[in-house]
């Protein structure tokens, strides 16, 4: 079957880029675009602000189709996808895991989910061993993993969203904190971090079926606090800190087929404590005590500045929900956490303040899962 090209409006040339547009994403006709990956581990074996900012290159990007119906269908508009999803009894929610209110402050035990459509917050089972900090969080299918933490923890926990419980699973081979996790082709990757003495180049891969971590090829440059996400079948490690005093602008790309890393086009600004998400074959990066939101096209291999947030922040949460990018909390320049939630819509280029979190938080995990809303069943 010939791949069907999804239309996208041309983008302006980025300074220093060798290409003037983003390549359209190709998917087989009728392919359902589900934003979930991986496999769940069985217990046995994600204040309104008036107005908004529009980016200078607002574009119409392809959007996610509804999931959960078991049928193939063409891509839908974000609103149609959300309506179709909710009609099955499911909705996308953003889950915020742990974090702290300020550096050196009390580590929060809370796991809470936020529904951007209704604005409701719900409390979930509290995070085990919440006395740790600077751990990594990611979503695997519809469950949530938490790994590592200060100091040199090897512990890994999975939150089972169906049972609303935390389950301890196989430990990391190498204890670490200030690392990141991401899911690529159904497997979880733990990347880099810090062991109290050195930045780590170590990368581990978790197979939920065998409940085992294995070492894969190490990073080309050891970093802590980078941005990590998967996109177009590869893992991307962006920026981070190679030591206490410097930040990296390198983009390291991992190919699971060859178990090797390549360096790609550098991010325009060298930063650590940044966060990344992928949406429609593009990567978006925020944080690092800057206002800038950058977008990276891994196919054309170039960066562009797409929008600004309302304040400088780092260690913020970032997640894709209902086809939009949400930025939650983070630490400001004065070291205090914020409770703001921003929503950036790449289709229109508009960023708005949409709500407040239950409390200020930074260094937290932030992922999106699906929640079933049938009466009598609540997370």
N, C-alpha and C positions, 0 to 999 in steps of 0.2 A: 504494500500500500504506500503510495507516495505521501510524504509528509506534507501537512497543510500549514502554510505560512500564516501566522497570526499577525494582523496589521499593527504597526506602531508608528506614531508620527515621528519625523526626523528630529534629531536633537542637534543643538548647536555644537560647534567644535570646542573642545576643551583646550585650554592653553597647554601647549606642549604635547598634545595628543596627535597621533598620526592618522586618525580617522575622524570623520565628521558626523557619523551617525551610529546608532546602535543597531546591530543586526537583529532582525525579527526572530522570535523564538519559533522553532519548528516542532510540531507534535503530530503524531499520527491522527488522521481524521477520527473524530469521536472519542479522543483520549480523555478520560476523566482526570482533571488536575487536582489530585488530593495532596494536601500539604502535611501529610503524616508519613512517617517512615519507621522502619524497624519492626521489632516484635516484642510483645510484652512477656516478661518473665512470670511464669506461674509460681504460686507460693510453694509448690512442691518441686522440685528439681534443683494556666498563660494571667473645682469651683469655676464654672465657665468663664472664659475670657472673651470679651466682645471683639468681634472682628477676627481676622486671621491674616497671615502673610502668604502671598502667592509667589512661588518661585518664578524665575525669569524664563524657565523653559518647561512650563506645565505641559504634560504630554498624556496621551491616551494609551495606556499600557494594557496588555492582555491581563485578564483577571482569572481568579480561581473559579472553577466550576464546583457545584455542590458535590458533597461526598456522602456516602452512607446509603445510597439508593441501590447500589449494586449494578446500575445500568450505565452504559457509556452515553455521553451526551456532549454537545459542543459547549465551549466555554460560555459562561453567563456573566452578566454585569455583577458587580460585587453585591448590590442590593438584592438582585434576583437570586444569587447564590445563597445569601444569608436567609432569605425568605424560604427557599427550597429546603435548606438545612433545618430550619426551625420547624417546618411542616412535618418533619420526621420525628420530632420530639427532642432533637439535639440543638445545641447552640455552642458557638466558640466562646471560651472564656480565657482570660489571662490569669495565670496563677503566679503570685508573688511569694517567694520562699525566703524566710529569714531576713538577714541583713542586720544593720545596726543604725542607730540614730546619729552617731558621730564617732570619729576615730577614738579608739580606746574606751568607747561606751559599751553599754549593755548589749549583748547579742540577742536579737529577738527570736523567739521560738515559733512565731506565727507562720502558718501557711494559709493564704487567703486567696479566693478567686474573685475576679471582677468581670462582670458582663457589661461591655461597652454599650450595648443596645438599651438595656434597662437601667444601667448605672448602679446595679446592686452589687454589694460585697457579701461574700459568705465565708465563714471560717471553716477550714478543713482540719484534719488531724495535725497536731503540732509536730514540728520538726524534731526528730530524735537528736540527742547530743548537740543541742543548739548552743552550747558554750563555745563551740568552735566558730571561727570566722574565716572569711576569704576562701570559701569552698567554691566549687563549680557546680552549675545546675544546667540540665538540658532535658528535653522531652523526648521520650522514645515511644513511638506510637502514641498511645493515650496515657502513658504513665510518665513519671518524673524521676530522674536520677540526680542524686547529690553525691559528690565525691570529694575526698580530701578535706583540707582545712588546716588552719593554724593550730598546733605546730606539727607539721610532717605527718598528718593523719593519712592512713591508707584506707580508711573506712569508706564504704559505698552503700548507700541506701536507695531503694526504689519505692516511690509512692504509688500504690495501686489505686487508681482513681475510681475503679468500680467498687472496691471494698472500703475505701477511705482509710487505709492503713499504710504504715511504712514497713518495709521488709528489708532486712539486711542481706546483702548478696556478697559475692566474692570481692575480696579486697584488692586494691591496686598493688602492683609489684613494687612501686616506688611511691613513698609518701611525699606529699607536696601541698602547697597552697599558692594562691595567686595564679592558678592555672585556669584553663577554660576547657569546656566540653562541647562537642557537636556531634550530630548524627549524620552519617554518610552511608547510603545504600544499606540501611538497616542495622548498622553497627555504630557503637558509641566510641568516640575517640577522645582521650584525655591528652591535652597538649601543654607542654612546657610547665612553667611555674617556678617555684622557689623552694629550697629545702632548708633555709636558714643560713646557708653559706654561699650557695651558688645558684644562678639561674639554670634551669634545666632545658636540655634539648630533647629529653625523653618523651616519646609518644607511645601511648598504650591503646589497644583496641579491645573492646568488650563485645563478646558474642553472648546474647541473652539466652540462646538455646543451650549452650554448653556451660553457661555461667562461669566464664573464664576470661581473664585479661591476658593479652599477649603483646609483647613489644613489637613495634614496627619501626621503619626507618626513622632516625632522629631528625629533628629540625636542622636546617642549615645554620641558623643562628638561634642560640638559646635565649629565650625571653620569658619574662613574667608579665602578667596583666595585659596580654594582647587582646585583640578582637578576633574571634574565631567563628566561622560559619561554613556550611557546605553549599555548593552551587554548581550547576552543570556537571555533576558527577565527580567533583573534586572538593578537597578540603582547603580552606584559605585561612592562613594565620597572618594577621595584619598588625603591624606596629608592635608595641610592647616595650619592655625595658630590658636591655641586655645587661645592665648593671644599675647601681643605685643612683647614678648621676646623669645618665643619658637615656634617650628614647630612640627607638628605631622607626625608620620609614619603610622598612622592607615588607614586601608581601610574599609570603612563602606558600606555595601551592603543592598539595600532596595528591598524587595519582595512585589510587589503590590497586590499579591493574599492574603497575610497574613497581609499586612500593618505593617510590622515589619522590623527592622534592625538587621543585624548580622555583627560581625567583621570577616574579612578575613585575609589572610597572609599579613603582613606588607610590605610596600614598602622598598627597601633596604636603602633608604636615606630619612630622615625626611626633608620635604621642604614645603614651601608655594609659591604662585605665579607660580604655575605649570599648565599645560594644558594637556588634554587627548582627544584622539579620539579612536573609536573602528573600527576594520577592520577584517573581516573573523573570528569572534568570539574571537578576541584578543584585548587587550587594550594597547595603546602606550602612554607613558607619557614623556614630555620634559619640560624644563624650570627650574625655581628655582635657577638661577645663577649656573647651572652646564652644562657641555657639554653632559652628559649622556642622552641617550634615553633608557627608560626601557619598557619592554613588560611584560604584565600580562596575564596569562591564567586563566580565571575565572572558568573553568571546573576543571582543575587540581589544582587550587589555589596555583600557585607559580609564582615568578618573575624571570626575566632574564635581564641582560644588553645586548642590541643588537647592539648599535652603538653610536658614538659620533658626536656631531655637531662641527662646526669649532671654535666656541667661546661660552663663558658663557653668558647666557641670561635668563631673566624672563619675565613674562607677555607677552609672544609671542602668536601669533595666530597660530592655528593648525587646519587643515581640510583635509579630505580625498577627493581626486578628481581623477577620472579615475583609481582607484585602487591603487593609491600611496598617501603617506602622505606628505603634504606640511606644512612647518614651516615658518611663515611670521613675520618679524619684531621682536619686543621685546626690552627690556631694558637691556643694558650692565652694567657691574660692576661700571662704572663711572656715571651711572644715565642717560646717553644719549640713545635715541632710535636708532635703526638700520633699514635700508631699505632692508636688505637681504631676499631672498627667497631660502629656502633649500627644496630639494625633496628627500625623503627617500622611496626606493622601497623595501618593505619587501620580495618580491619574490626573489630578487637578493642580498639583504643586502647592496646595494650601496646608499650612500648619496652624492648629488651634489648640488652646488650652481647654480641656473638656471636663475635668473633674479634679477632685483632691483625693489622695489616698487616706486610709484611716489614720495614718501617722507618718511623719517624715522617716525616710529610710534610704540607705545606700548600702553598697556591697551586697545586694540581695540578688537572688535568682529570679528570672522572669521568663515564663514560657506560656505557650498557648496549647490548650487541649480542648476536647469536646466534652460537653456535659449533657447528660440525659435529664430531661425536665418532666418526666412522667410523674403524676401525682403519687405520693407515697414513697417516691425514691428521691432522696436528696443527697448531695455530696456532703 
